[in-house]
Amino acid sequence: MINYPGLLESVLLPAYYGLRRRRYPEYRRLLEESQWQSADWIQEFQWKGVCRLLDHAFETVPYYRQKYAAAGINRGDIKTREDFAALPPLTRTEINTFRTELCSNQPGGRLLKHSTGGSSGVPTKFFITRDSYDWRCASTARAYAWSGYRLGARALYLWGAPVSHFPPLLDRTKLKMYRALRRELIQVTFSQTPDLWRNILRRALRFRPKYIVGYVASIEQFAKFLLAEHSTIPGVEGVIAAAEPVFETTRRLAADAYRAPLFNTYGCREFMSIAGECDQHDGLHLNSENLFVETEFPAEQGPSELLVTDLHNYGMPFIRYRIGDVGVFAEGTCKCGRQLPRIRSIEGRSLELLRTRDGRVVPGEFFPHVLKDIGEVTEFQVQQPNLDEIVICLVLNHPLTGDHEALFRKQCLEIFGIGTQVTIKGVESIARAPSGKRLVTVGIGANQ
């Protein structure tokens, strides 16, 4: 019997990337070995990456030269991690305002456009290099591998995609071939109905996935459907959760419905995989060879905002980027033997579920996906006062065009149903919760 994941990882992918002169296989091998190195080795590797990035940024990125000069900081002043912590953080507002000035004049390759969906409330457009993308893909593959998953194992994705978005035929064909090669079954779960879950179950039983990957809300809702139907998907070995906090109730649901353990992951579009959970389920290991993650304040002061430095995106360096999430580092070493530092918990993401009049559930990720291509939006919050009304508060950098407003309303009505009152309001700012978090969606329960 052919070991397809082994064939894909050892023959097909190296051949593909070799023809394209890409370095993903090299980085994947490095990460597989480095996770077992000593903590001192990992810290030294990481700090060398920080120093190279700083040299590059001071020499080739106009915005950093100006910003750090205004703060009275020269490259020679940064000799230790403590010195590095004195650099003023980078914000989403700076990226959106000074995007061109933040790009290197010597990026080391063609820049690739990317954008976030604004899951923290602020959409962001940015650039990366192909080399950085290979690092990100290798880091993601390793983080998923901590669950036992290998590229090429059959995986069912309870995922999202832009609503009413149809890419060109060539792009759709390439994407279809890519997913077939990796043996991925992607199911869009924005509009969650019993019929949707029945259809996904039928496809899953034919597909026979070994792993289920998805948004936490989608994993939970599908699990509840399976339990209500007294059904399951035979042969599932692991569930990989993303995009939202994982609570113990979610783990129990996964164990009951999928008969498999759940593995939490943490990432974002700016960096892809940031951290992932191993089989010890004792915090999330950071991808420290690719990223330098700090908390804004010392651990003894409790949870604080995470600052992330991308060590390999030389096209548009992210240095001490204020990601918008609050976290806590774990102490000690994981029993798995890996010396990578760990995040104990992420406490800054709370995309609430919204509901429709006919009883369907709409995860909060729907709105970031819709809004990420509407350039006028700087920040947003979606409120659901009742089942018949959706209020979208937008902080705009330019007036919303008629076409964009019409498209947005159309997509909302497609999900929430004709007859739902969709109110779009321009506001000066988005209020934060008492905890300091920005609530992207405020469901009915929050208004009662």
C-alpha positions in Angstrom: 0.0 0.0 0.0 1.4 3.4 -1.0 2.2 5.8 1.8 0.8 8.9 0.0 1.8 11.5 2.7 5.4 10.1 2.6 5.4 10.2 -1.2 4.1 13.8 -1.2 6.5 15.1 1.4 9.6 13.3 0.2 9.2 13.2 -3.6 6.4 15.3 -5.1 6.7 18.5 -3.1 10.5 18.7 -3.2 10.3 18.1 -7.0 7.7 20.9 -7.4 9.5 23.4 -5.2 12.9 22.5 -6.8 11.6 23.3 -10.3 10.4 26.7 -9.0 13.6 27.3 -7.1 11.7 27.6 -3.8 13.0 26.7 -0.3 10.0 25.2 1.5 11.4 21.7 1.7 14.7 23.0 3.1 12.8 25.1 5.8 10.5 22.2 6.6 13.5 19.9 7.3 15.2 22.6 9.4 12.1 23.1 11.5 11.6 19.4 12.0 15.2 19.2 13.5 15.4 22.5 15.3 12.3 21.9 17.5 14.4 19.3 19.4 17.4 21.6 19.9 18.1 23.2 23.3 16.4 26.3 24.4 19.7 28.2 24.2 20.1 27.1 20.6 16.6 28.2 19.6 17.1 31.6 21.4 20.4 32.1 19.6 18.9 31.2 16.2 16.1 33.6 16.8 18.2 36.5 18.0 20.5 36.2 15.0 17.3 36.5 12.9 16.3 39.6 14.8 19.7 41.2 14.2 19.7 40.5 10.5 16.2 41.9 10.2 17.2 45.1 12.1 20.2 45.6 9.9 18.0 45.2 6.8 15.2 47.5 8.2 17.6 50.3 9.2 19.3 50.2 5.9 16.4 49.8 3.4 13.1 50.7 5.0 12.4 54.4 5.1 9.7 54.4 7.6 11.7 52.5 10.3 14.7 54.8 9.9 12.4 57.9 10.4 10.4 56.3 13.2 13.3 55.0 15.2 15.3 58.3 14.7 12.4 60.2 16.1 12.5 58.0 19.1 16.3 58.6 19.5 17.2 55.0 18.6 20.1 54.0 16.3 20.9 50.5 15.1 24.0 50.4 17.3 21.8 51.0 20.4 20.2 47.6 20.0 22.5 44.9 21.4 20.3 42.8 23.6 16.7 41.6 23.8 16.1 44.3 26.5 17.3 47.0 24.0 15.0 45.5 21.3 12.1 45.8 23.7 12.6 49.6 23.8 11.6 49.9 20.1 8.2 51.4 19.7 5.6 48.8 18.5 4.2 48.8 15.0 0.4 49.2 14.6 -2.2 48.4 12.0 -2.9 52.1 11.6 0.8 52.7 10.6 0.7 49.8 8.1 -2.5 51.1 6.5 -1.2 54.7 6.5 2.5 54.2 5.6 2.3 51.0 3.5 4.7 52.2 0.8 7.3 53.6 3.2 7.2 50.4 5.2 8.3 48.4 2.1 12.0 47.7 1.7 13.8 49.2 -1.3 15.8 46.0 -1.4 13.2 43.3 -0.7 15.2 40.4 -2.1 12.4 39.3 -4.5 9.0 40.2 -5.8 6.4 41.4 -3.3 3.2 39.5 -2.9 0.0 41.3 -1.9 -1.9 40.0 1.1 -4.7 41.3 3.3 -6.3 40.4 6.6 -10.0 40.0 7.1 -9.9 42.2 10.2 -10.8 39.5 12.7 -9.6 41.9 15.4 -11.7 44.7 13.9 -9.1 46.5 11.7 -8.6 45.2 8.2 -4.9 45.4 7.0 -3.3 45.2 3.6 0.4 44.3 3.4 3.2 42.6 1.4 5.4 39.5 1.9 8.1 37.9 -0.1 8.0 34.3 -1.6 10.8 33.3 0.8 8.7 34.5 3.7 5.8 32.6 2.4 7.9 29.4 2.3 8.8 29.9 5.9 5.2 30.4 6.8 4.0 27.3 5.0 6.8 25.2 6.6 5.8 26.6 10.1 2.2 25.8 9.5 3.0 22.2 8.3 5.0 21.6 11.5 2.4 23.0 13.8 -0.3 20.8 12.2 2.1 17.8 12.4 2.1 18.1 16.2 -1.4 16.7 16.0 -0.1 13.8 13.9 -1.3 15.3 10.6 0.9 15.1 7.6 0.5 16.8 4.2 -1.5 14.4 2.0 -3.5 12.8 4.8 -7.2 13.2 4.0 -8.4 16.4 5.7 -11.9 17.9 5.9 -11.8 21.7 6.3 -14.8 23.4 7.9 -13.6 26.7 6.6 -14.6 30.0 5.1 -14.3 31.7 1.7 -15.5 35.1 0.4 -19.2 35.0 -0.3 -20.2 35.6 -4.0 -16.6 35.7 -5.0 -15.6 33.9 -8.2 -11.9 33.9 -9.1 -10.8 33.5 -12.7 -11.1 30.1 -14.2 -7.3 29.5 -14.3 -7.0 30.3 -10.6 -10.0 28.1 -9.7 -8.5 25.2 -11.7 -5.0 25.6 -10.0 -6.7 25.7 -6.6 -8.7 22.6 -7.3 -5.6 20.8 -8.4 -3.7 22.0 -5.3 -6.4 20.7 -3.0 -6.6 17.4 -4.8 -2.9 16.9 -4.5 -3.0 17.6 -0.8 -6.3 15.6 -0.4 -8.2 18.4 1.2 -12.0 18.7 1.2 -12.9 22.3 1.8 -16.5 23.1 3.0 -17.6 26.7 3.4 -19.5 27.0 6.7 -20.6 30.6 6.9 -24.4 29.9 6.7 -24.9 27.0 9.0 -28.1 25.0 8.5 -29.1 21.3 9.2 -29.1 20.8 5.4 -25.5 22.1 5.2 -24.3 19.8 7.9 -26.2 16.8 6.3 -24.5 17.6 2.9 -21.1 17.9 4.6 -21.7 14.6 6.4 -22.5 12.8 3.2 -19.4 14.2 1.5 -17.2 13.4 4.5 -18.4 9.8 4.7 -17.4 9.3 1.0 -14.1 11.3 1.5 -13.1 9.4 4.7 -11.0 12.2 6.4 -8.3 11.4 8.9 -8.3 15.0 10.2 -10.9 17.7 10.6 -9.6 21.3 10.4 -11.8 24.4 11.0 -13.0 27.4 12.8 -13.9 26.6 16.4 -17.5 27.7 16.0 -17.9 25.4 12.9 -16.2 22.4 14.6 -18.6 22.9 17.6 -21.8 23.2 15.5 -21.0 20.2 13.3 -20.2 18.2 16.4 -23.6 19.1 17.9 -25.2 18.1 14.6 -23.5 14.7 14.6 -24.5 14.0 18.2 -28.1 15.0 17.6 -28.1 12.7 14.5 -26.4 9.9 16.5 -23.8 9.8 13.8 -20.1 10.1 13.4 -17.3 10.1 10.9 -15.3 6.8 11.2 -11.5 7.0 11.2 -10.9 10.6 12.4 -7.6 10.8 14.2 -7.5 14.4 15.2 -9.3 17.7 15.1 -7.3 20.9 14.5 -9.0 24.1 15.7 -8.3 27.7 14.6 -9.4 31.3 14.7 -11.1 31.4 18.1 -10.5 30.5 21.7 -10.8 26.8 22.6 -12.5 25.9 25.8 -12.9 22.6 27.6 -16.4 22.2 26.4 -15.1 22.3 22.8 -12.6 19.6 23.6 -15.4 17.4 25.1 -17.6 18.0 22.1 -14.8 16.9 19.7 -14.1 13.8 21.7 -17.8 12.8 21.8 -18.7 13.7 18.2 -15.5 13.0 16.3 -14.0 10.4 18.7 -10.7 12.2 18.4 -8.6 14.7 20.4 -8.7 18.4 19.6 -5.5 20.3 18.9 -5.6 24.1 19.3 -3.6 26.4 16.9 -3.0 30.2 16.8 -2.3 32.2 13.8 -3.3 35.2 11.6 -3.1 36.3 8.0 -0.1 38.6 8.7 2.0 35.6 9.8 0.0 32.4 9.2 0.9 29.9 11.9 2.1 31.5 15.1 1.8 28.6 17.5 0.3 25.1 17.9 -0.6 22.5 20.4 1.2 19.1 20.7 -0.2 15.9 22.2 0.5 17.1 25.7 -2.2 19.8 25.4 -0.2 22.1 27.7 0.0 25.4 26.0 0.9 26.2 22.3 4.4 25.9 21.0 5.6 29.1 19.2 7.2 28.9 15.8 10.2 30.7 17.2 12.5 30.0 14.3 10.2 32.1 12.1 8.7 34.6 14.6 9.8 36.5 17.7 6.8 36.8 20.0 6.8 39.0 23.1 4.2 40.2 25.6 4.1 44.0 26.0 4.5 43.7 29.8 6.4 41.2 32.0 4.5 38.0 32.8 4.2 38.9 36.5 1.9 41.7 35.5 -0.6 39.2 34.0 -2.0 39.0 30.5 -0.8 41.6 28.1 -0.9 42.4 24.3 1.3 40.3 22.1 4.0 41.8 19.9 5.2 39.8 16.9 8.3 40.2 14.7 8.5 38.3 11.5 12.1 37.3 11.0 11.9 36.5 7.3 9.6 39.0 5.6 12.3 41.3 4.2 9.8 42.9 1.7 7.7 44.6 4.3 9.2 44.0 7.8 6.9 43.6 10.7 8.9 44.6 13.8 7.2 44.4 17.2 3.8 44.4 15.5 0.9 45.0 17.9 -1.3 42.1 16.7 -4.4 42.9 18.8 -4.5 39.8 20.9 -3.8 39.4 24.6 -1.9 36.4 25.8 0.1 34.7 28.6 3.3 32.7 28.2 3.6 29.3 29.9 6.4 28.5 32.3 8.7 25.6 32.2 9.3 23.0 29.5 6.7 20.8 27.8 6.7 17.1 28.6 7.0 16.4 24.9 10.6 17.4 25.0 10.4 20.3 22.6 12.3 23.4 23.9 10.2 25.9 22.0 8.6 28.5 24.2 4.8 28.2 24.7 1.8 30.5 25.0 -0.5 29.3 27.8 -3.5 31.0 26.5 -4.8 33.6 24.0 -7.4 35.8 25.6 -8.1 38.5 23.0 -10.3 36.8 20.4 -14.0 36.6 20.8 -15.9 36.5 17.6 -19.4 35.9 18.8 -21.9 33.8 16.9 -24.8 35.6 15.3 -28.2 34.0 14.5 -30.9 34.2 11.9 -34.6 34.2 12.1 -34.9 30.7 10.9 -32.6 29.3 13.6 -29.3 29.2 11.6 -26.0 30.1 13.2 -23.6 32.5 11.5 -20.0 32.6 12.8 -18.4 36.0 13.3 -15.7 35.2 10.7 -18.3 35.9 8.0 -17.8 39.7 8.3 -14.0 39.8 8.2 -14.1 37.8 5.0 -16.7 40.1 3.4 -15.0 43.3 4.5 -11.4 42.5 3.7 -11.8 43.6 0.1 -13.7 46.8 0.9 -10.9 49.4 1.1 -12.9 52.2 2.7 -13.2 50.3 6.0 -10.7 51.0 8.7 -12.5 49.4 11.6 -15.9 47.7 12.1 -18.2 46.2 14.6 -21.4 44.2 13.9 -24.2 44.3 16.3 -27.3 42.2 16.4 -30.0 43.8 18.6 -32.6 41.2 17.6 -33.1 38.4 15.1 -34.6 40.9 12.6 -31.8 43.5 12.6 -28.1 43.7 11.9 -26.2 47.0 12.6 -22.8 47.4 11.0 -20.7 50.2 12.5 -17.9 51.3 10.2 -15.0 53.6 10.7 -14.2 54.8 7.2 -11.2 56.4 5.6 -13.3 57.4 2.6 -17.1 57.5 2.0 -18.4 54.0 1.2 -19.1 53.7 -2.5 -22.6 52.8 -3.7 -21.3 49.6 -5.3 -19.5 48.5 -2.1 -22.5 49.3 0.0 -24.9 47.4 -2.3 -22.6 44.4 -2.4 -22.3 44.4 1.4 -26.0 44.6 1.9 -26.6 41.8 -0.7 -24.1 39.5 1.0 -25.6 40.1 4.4 -29.1 39.4 3.1 -27.9 36.2 1.4 -26.8 34.9 4.8 -29.4 36.4 7.2 -32.4 36.2 4.9 -34.5 38.6 2.9 -36.4 40.9 5.2 -33.6 41.4 7.7 -33.0 45.0 8.4 -29.4 45.8 7.6 -28.3 49.2 9.0 -24.9 50.6 8.0 -23.6 53.4 10.2 -20.5 55.5 9.8 -18.9 56.1 13.3 -15.8 57.9 14.5 -14.5 55.0 16.6 -15.3 51.6 17.9 -15.9 51.3 21.7 -13.9 48.7 23.5 -15.2 46.2 26.2 -14.3 46.9 29.8 -11.5 44.3 29.4 -10.0 46.5 26.7 -10.9 44.0 23.9 -12.5 45.3 20.7 -15.6 43.2 20.1 -16.0 42.6 16.4 -19.4 41.1 16.7 -21.9 41.7 19.5 -24.6 39.1 19.5 -28.2 39.2 20.9 -27.1 37.8 24.3 -24.7 40.7 24.8 -27.6 43.2 24.4 -29.9 41.6 26.9 
